[in-house]
Amino acid sequence: MIKIDPRSPHPYYEQIISAIKQQCLAKILLPGDKLPSVREMAGTILVNPNTISKAYQELERQGVIETLRGKGTYIAERQTNPINTELELKLQKQLEEFCIEALYLEIPKETLTAWIEENYKKLKKE
């Protein structure tokens, strides 16, 4: 089940993308699993269907899901592609902004490293 936080600074479509990726990492969603249609998902989490459509389009562009016309939308097989340069640059920018905030708050580098390790283990189920 995807939960949207209306108080989050992230747009709803980004929250949906993140939730689906997290469910893939946790093996809740497996390659070949069918996702709800745009209308079904919109009705379930109470957001505009255009928001779901935008999230699905971005997930498809990233290779996380695939849409088979007339059949539905499915979790795609994970590809071992070279890193997507555009996504890598976006991630680097997000990390830079995170580091700026952490430095401003005087959070020690060791604490940041521990947070990263903790989240990595949690998401990878190690």
PyRosetta script that sets phi, psi and omega in degrees:
from pyrosetta import init, pose_from_sequence

init()
pose = pose_from_sequence("MIKIDPRSPHPYYEQIISAIKQQCLAKILLPGDKLPSVREMAGTILVNPNTISKAYQELERQGVIETLRGKGTYIAERQTNPINTELELKLQKQLEEFCIEALYLEIPKETLTAWIEENYKKLKKE")
pose.set_psi(1, 131.5)
pose.set_omega(1, 179.4)
pose.set_phi(2, -92.8)
pose.set_psi(2, 132.7)
pose.set_omega(2, 178.2)
pose.set_phi(3, -117.0)
pose.set_psi(3, 133.3)
pose.set_omega(3, 179.2)
pose.set_phi(4, -103.4)
pose.set_psi(4, 132.9)
pose.set_omega(4, 177.0)
pose.set_phi(5, -102.2)
pose.set_psi(5, 105.3)
pose.set_omega(5, -178.0)
pose.set_phi(6, -63.8)
pose.set_psi(6, -17.0)
pose.set_omega(6, 179.8)
pose.set_phi(7, -92.7)
pose.set_psi(7, -4.2)
pose.set_omega(7, -179.8)
pose.set_phi(8, -67.9)
pose.set_psi(8, 146.1)
pose.set_omega(8, 176.0)
pose.set_phi(9, -75.0)
pose.set_psi(9, -9.6)
pose.set_omega(9, -179.1)
pose.set_phi(10, -88.9)
pose.set_psi(10, 138.8)
pose.set_omega(10, 178.3)
pose.set_phi(11, -60.1)
pose.set_psi(11, 155.9)
pose.set_omega(11, -178.4)
pose.set_phi(12, -56.5)
pose.set_psi(12, -42.5)
pose.set_omega(12, -176.6)
pose.set_phi(13, -63.3)
pose.set_psi(13, -34.6)
pose.set_omega(13, 177.5)
pose.set_phi(14, -69.4)
pose.set_psi(14, -36.0)
pose.set_omega(14, 177.1)
pose.set_phi(15, -64.8)
pose.set_psi(15, -38.7)
pose.set_omega(15, 178.6)
pose.set_phi(16, -65.8)
pose.set_psi(16, -45.3)
pose.set_omega(16, 178.2)
pose.set_phi(17, -57.7)
pose.set_psi(17, -48.8)
pose.set_omega(17, -179.2)
pose.set_phi(18, -61.5)
pose.set_psi(18, -43.2)
pose.set_omega(18, -178.8)
pose.set_phi(19, -63.4)
pose.set_psi(19, -41.6)
pose.set_omega(19, 179.8)
pose.set_phi(20, -67.4)
pose.set_psi(20, -41.3)
pose.set_omega(20, 177.6)
pose.set_phi(21, -63.8)
pose.set_psi(21, -41.0)
pose.set_omega(21, 178.4)
pose.set_phi(22, -62.6)
pose.set_psi(22, -40.9)
pose.set_omega(22, 178.8)
pose.set_phi(23, -66.6)
pose.set_psi(23, -31.8)
pose.set_omega(23, 175.0)
pose.set_phi(24, -67.8)
pose.set_psi(24, -44.7)
pose.set_omega(24, 179.4)
pose.set_phi(25, -62.7)
pose.set_psi(25, -37.3)
pose.set_omega(25, -179.2)
pose.set_phi(26, -81.1)
pose.set_psi(26, 0.1)
pose.set_omega(26, -179.1)
pose.set_phi(27, 62.0)
pose.set_psi(27, 26.4)
pose.set_omega(27, 171.2)
pose.set_phi(28, -76.9)
pose.set_psi(28, -40.1)
pose.set_omega(28, 173.3)
pose.set_phi(29, -108.2)
pose.set_psi(29, 127.8)
pose.set_omega(29, -178.2)
pose.set_phi(30, -115.1)
pose.set_psi(30, 157.8)
pose.set_omega(30, 176.8)
pose.set_phi(31, -53.5)
pose.set_psi(31, 132.9)
pose.set_omega(31, -178.7)
pose.set_phi(32, 94.5)
pose.set_psi(32, -13.6)
pose.set_omega(32, 177.6)
pose.set_phi(33, -67.8)
pose.set_psi(33, 138.2)
pose.set_omega(33, -179.8)
pose.set_phi(34, -85.8)
pose.set_psi(34, 133.9)
pose.set_omega(34, 174.9)
pose.set_phi(35, -91.7)
pose.set_psi(35, 155.4)
pose.set_omega(35, 174.8)
pose.set_phi(36, -61.5)
pose.set_psi(36, 154.3)
pose.set_omega(36, 175.3)
pose.set_phi(37, -64.1)
pose.set_psi(37, 166.5)
pose.set_omega(37, 179.3)
pose.set_phi(38, -56.0)
pose.set_psi(38, -46.4)
pose.set_omega(38, -178.7)
pose.set_phi(39, -65.6)
pose.set_psi(39, -41.9)
pose.set_omega(39, 179.6)
pose.set_phi(40, -62.7)
pose.set_psi(40, -46.3)
pose.set_omega(40, -179.7)
pose.set_phi(41, -63.2)
pose.set_psi(41, -43.1)
pose.set_omega(41, 179.9)
pose.set_phi(42, -60.7)
pose.set_psi(42, -41.3)
pose.set_omega(42, 179.0)
pose.set_phi(43, -68.1)
pose.set_psi(43, -34.6)
pose.set_omega(43, -178.3)
pose.set_phi(44, -71.7)
pose.set_psi(44, -45.5)
pose.set_omega(44, -176.6)
pose.set_phi(45, -101.7)
pose.set_psi(45, 4.4)
pose.set_omega(45, 173.4)
pose.set_phi(46, 59.4)
pose.set_psi(46, 52.8)
pose.set_omega(46, 172.7)
pose.set_phi(47, -129.6)
pose.set_psi(47, 166.7)
pose.set_omega(47, -179.4)
pose.set_phi(48, -64.2)
pose.set_psi(48, 136.3)
pose.set_omega(48, 178.1)
pose.set_phi(49, -55.8)
pose.set_psi(49, -31.0)
pose.set_omega(49, 177.9)
pose.set_phi(50, -62.1)
pose.set_psi(50, -32.7)
pose.set_omega(50, 178.4)
pose.set_phi(51, -67.2)
pose.set_psi(51, -43.7)
pose.set_omega(51, 178.3)
pose.set_phi(52, -63.9)
pose.set_psi(52, -44.4)
pose.set_omega(52, -179.7)
pose.set_phi(53, -59.2)
pose.set_psi(53, -42.0)
pose.set_omega(53, 179.4)
pose.set_phi(54, -63.9)
pose.set_psi(54, -42.2)
pose.set_omega(54, 178.6)
pose.set_phi(55, -64.3)
pose.set_psi(55, -45.7)
pose.set_omega(55, 179.7)
pose.set_phi(56, -62.1)
pose.set_psi(56, -40.2)
pose.set_omega(56, 179.8)
pose.set_phi(57, -62.9)
pose.set_psi(57, -42.2)
pose.set_omega(57, 179.9)
pose.set_phi(58, -68.9)
pose.set_psi(58, -40.6)
pose.set_omega(58, 177.6)
pose.set_phi(59, -63.0)
pose.set_psi(59, -37.2)
pose.set_omega(59, 178.3)
pose.set_phi(60, -68.9)
pose.set_psi(60, -40.8)
pose.set_omega(60, 178.4)
pose.set_phi(61, -61.4)
pose.set_psi(61, -34.5)
pose.set_omega(61, -179.9)
pose.set_phi(62, -83.1)
pose.set_psi(62, -7.3)
pose.set_omega(62, 178.8)
pose.set_phi(63, 84.0)
pose.set_psi(63, 13.3)
pose.set_omega(63, 179.9)
pose.set_phi(64, -79.1)
pose.set_psi(64, -37.4)
pose.set_omega(64, 179.7)
pose.set_phi(65, -127.8)
pose.set_psi(65, 165.9)
pose.set_omega(65, 174.0)
pose.set_phi(66, -139.2)
pose.set_psi(66, 142.8)
pose.set_omega(66, 179.2)
pose.set_phi(67, -109.1)
pose.set_psi(67, 126.5)
pose.set_omega(67, 176.4)
pose.set_phi(68, -106.3)
pose.set_psi(68, 110.4)
pose.set_omega(68, -175.1)
pose.set_phi(69, -51.0)
pose.set_psi(69, 126.3)
pose.set_omega(69, 178.8)
pose.set_phi(70, 83.7)
pose.set_psi(70, -9.5)
pose.set_omega(70, -177.9)
pose.set_phi(71, -114.5)
pose.set_psi(71, -32.1)
pose.set_omega(71, 179.2)
pose.set_phi(72, 129.8)
pose.set_psi(72, -169.8)
pose.set_omega(72, -177.6)
pose.set_phi(73, -115.4)
pose.set_psi(73, 132.4)
pose.set_omega(73, -173.5)
pose.set_phi(74, -130.1)
pose.set_psi(74, 155.2)
pose.set_omega(74, 172.5)
pose.set_phi(75, -70.5)
pose.set_psi(75, 129.3)
pose.set_omega(75, -177.7)
pose.set_phi(76, -82.2)
pose.set_psi(76, 158.5)
pose.set_omega(76, 171.7)
pose.set_phi(77, -64.0)
pose.set_psi(77, 139.1)
pose.set_omega(77, 178.7)
pose.set_phi(78, -70.7)
pose.set_psi(78, 129.1)
pose.set_omega(78, 179.3)
pose.set_phi(79, -95.9)
pose.set_psi(79, 146.5)
pose.set_omega(79, 174.1)
pose.set_phi(80, -100.5)
pose.set_psi(80, 54.8)
pose.set_omega(80, -179.1)
pose.set_phi(81, -73.2)
pose.set_psi(81, 158.8)
pose.set_omega(81, 168.9)
pose.set_phi(82, -61.5)
pose.set_psi(82, 154.1)
pose.set_omega(82, -176.7)
pose.set_phi(83, -58.9)
pose.set_psi(83, 134.8)
pose.set_omega(83, 177.4)
pose.set_phi(84, -70.1)
pose.set_psi(84, 113.6)
pose.set_omega(84, -174.9)
pose.set_phi(85, -57.7)
pose.set_psi(85, -42.1)
pose.set_omega(85, -179.5)
pose.set_phi(86, -62.5)
pose.set_psi(86, -44.8)
pose.set_omega(86, 179.0)
pose.set_phi(87, -67.9)
pose.set_psi(87, -36.5)
pose.set_omega(87, 178.9)
pose.set_phi(88, -63.4)
pose.set_psi(88, -44.4)
pose.set_omega(88, 178.7)
pose.set_phi(89, -63.5)
pose.set_psi(89, -39.4)
pose.set_omega(89, 177.8)
pose.set_phi(90, -62.9)
pose.set_psi(90, -43.1)
pose.set_omega(90, 179.7)
pose.set_phi(91, -65.4)
pose.set_psi(91, -40.9)
pose.set_omega(91, 177.7)
pose.set_phi(92, -61.5)
pose.set_psi(92, -39.9)
pose.set_omega(92, 178.8)
pose.set_phi(93, -65.1)
pose.set_psi(93, -42.6)
pose.set_omega(93, 178.2)
pose.set_phi(94, -63.0)
pose.set_psi(94, -40.1)
pose.set_omega(94, 179.3)
pose.set_phi(95, -66.1)
pose.set_psi(95, -38.8)
pose.set_omega(95, 177.7)
pose.set_phi(96, -61.8)
pose.set_psi(96, -45.1)
pose.set_omega(96, 179.3)
pose.set_phi(97, -63.7)
pose.set_psi(97, -39.4)
pose.set_omega(97, 177.5)
pose.set_phi(98, -61.9)
pose.set_psi(98, -45.5)
pose.set_omega(98, -179.8)
pose.set_phi(99, -64.8)
pose.set_psi(99, -38.6)
pose.set_omega(99, 176.8)
pose.set_phi(100, -58.3)
pose.set_psi(100, -48.4)
pose.set_omega(100, 179.5)
pose.set_phi(101, -62.4)
pose.set_psi(101, -43.5)
pose.set_omega(101, -178.7)
pose.set_phi(102, -63.4)
pose.set_psi(102, -43.4)
pose.set_omega(102, 178.7)
pose.set_phi(103, -65.3)
pose.set_psi(103, -40.2)
pose.set_omega(103, 178.6)
pose.set_phi(104, -61.1)
pose.set_psi(104, -38.1)
pose.set_omega(104, 179.4)
pose.set_phi(105, -84.2)
pose.set_psi(105, 1.5)
pose.set_omega(105, 179.1)
pose.set_phi(106, 58.1)
pose.set_psi(106, 40.0)
pose.set_omega(106, 175.9)
pose.set_phi(107, -81.1)
pose.set_psi(107, 127.6)
pose.set_omega(107, -178.2)
pose.set_phi(108, -63.9)
pose.set_psi(108, 148.0)
pose.set_omega(108, 179.1)
pose.set_phi(109, -56.0)
pose.set_psi(109, -37.4)
pose.set_omega(109, -179.5)
pose.set_phi(110, -62.6)
pose.set_psi(110, -38.2)
pose.set_omega(110, 178.6)
pose.set_phi(111, -66.2)
pose.set_psi(111, -43.1)
pose.set_omega(111, 177.8)
pose.set_phi(112, -61.2)
pose.set_psi(112, -43.7)
pose.set_omega(112, 179.3)
pose.set_phi(113, -62.0)
pose.set_psi(113, -42.3)
pose.set_omega(113, 179.0)
pose.set_phi(114, -63.2)
pose.set_psi(114, -40.8)
pose.set_omega(114, 178.5)
pose.set_phi(115, -62.1)
pose.set_psi(115, -43.8)
pose.set_omega(115, -179.5)
pose.set_phi(116, -62.7)
pose.set_psi(116, -47.0)
pose.set_omega(116, 179.2)
pose.set_phi(117, -60.0)
pose.set_psi(117, -44.1)
pose.set_omega(117, -179.3)
pose.set_phi(118, -61.5)
pose.set_psi(118, -46.3)
pose.set_omega(118, 180.0)
pose.set_phi(119, -68.2)
pose.set_psi(119, -39.1)
pose.set_omega(119, 179.0)
pose.set_phi(120, -60.9)
pose.set_psi(120, -47.2)
pose.set_omega(120, 179.4)
pose.set_phi(121, -63.1)
pose.set_psi(121, -42.4)
pose.set_omega(121, -179.5)
pose.set_phi(122, -63.0)
pose.set_psi(122, -44.8)
pose.set_omega(122, -177.4)
pose.set_phi(123, -74.9)
pose.set_psi(123, -30.9)
pose.set_omega(123, 178.7)
pose.set_phi(124, -88.1)
pose.set_psi(124, -4.1)
pose.set_omega(124, -178.9)
pose.set_phi(125, 56.5)
pose.set_psi(125, 44.7)
pose.set_omega(125, -179.9)
pose.set_phi(126, -86.2)
pose.dump_pdb("model.pdb")
